[in-house]
């Protein structure tokens, strides 16, 4: 069972007959957050950048466009 869980991206909480499992992606995110945790907001931003870069998403622009973000948020309601 543990090998099947790992194959599907989950880490078992016990070596034999696990009752729960944790996403390996979540563990990687937590590890990145722990490494960058000196300043909360900078840690979160750095962690998200690392996490998304690791998953194949790369930032192409560092400019924040508040109006674009606001429009997207309002469109979802």
N, C-alpha and C positions, 0 to 999 in steps of 0.2 A: 504493500500500500504506500509506504513512503516514496518509493521510486516513481509510482504513478503520479502522486501529488507533485513531486519535483518536475516531472515531465510536463505537467500542465501549469507550471509557473507558481506553484504553492510550496511553502516550506512547512513541514509537519511540526507540531509542538511537542511531540514525543517520538522516540526512536521506533517504537513498535505500538501498534494499535492507537494511532493519534485520534483524538476526539475533535481537534481543530487544526486549521492550517492558516498561515499568513502569506499574503501575496509577496513573492520575491521582489517585485517592483516596489512595493511599499517598504520593504526592508532596505532596498537600495536608496530610496528616497530618504528614509530615516538616517541612514549612514551618512549621506551627503549633508543632511541638515545638522547632524552632530558635528561633522568636520568644520562647518561654517558658523557655529552658533555663538560667536563672540558678540554680535550685535543683532538683535532680533530681526529688524526689517531688512538689513543687508544680508543676513543669513538666509532669510526666506527668498529674497531675490536671487542670490547666488545659487542657492539650492535648486530653485526652479530652473534657472538657466542651465545648470549642470545636468539636471534630470532630463530636461527636454533635449539637450544636446546629445546625451547618451542614447536617447530614443530616436535620434535622427532629425530633430527639429533644430534649426539654427537661426539665431537672431540676425536679421538683415538690416535693421535700422534701430538706433538707440533713441530716437526722438519719440516722445510720448505725445500722442494726439488725443487730448482730452475730449474734444468734440466727437471724434469717431467712436471712442469708447462709450461716451454718453448715449450716442445714437443707437449703438448696438444694445445697450442695456434697456433703453426705452422701447426698442422694437420688440424685445422679448416679452413685454407685458401686454 
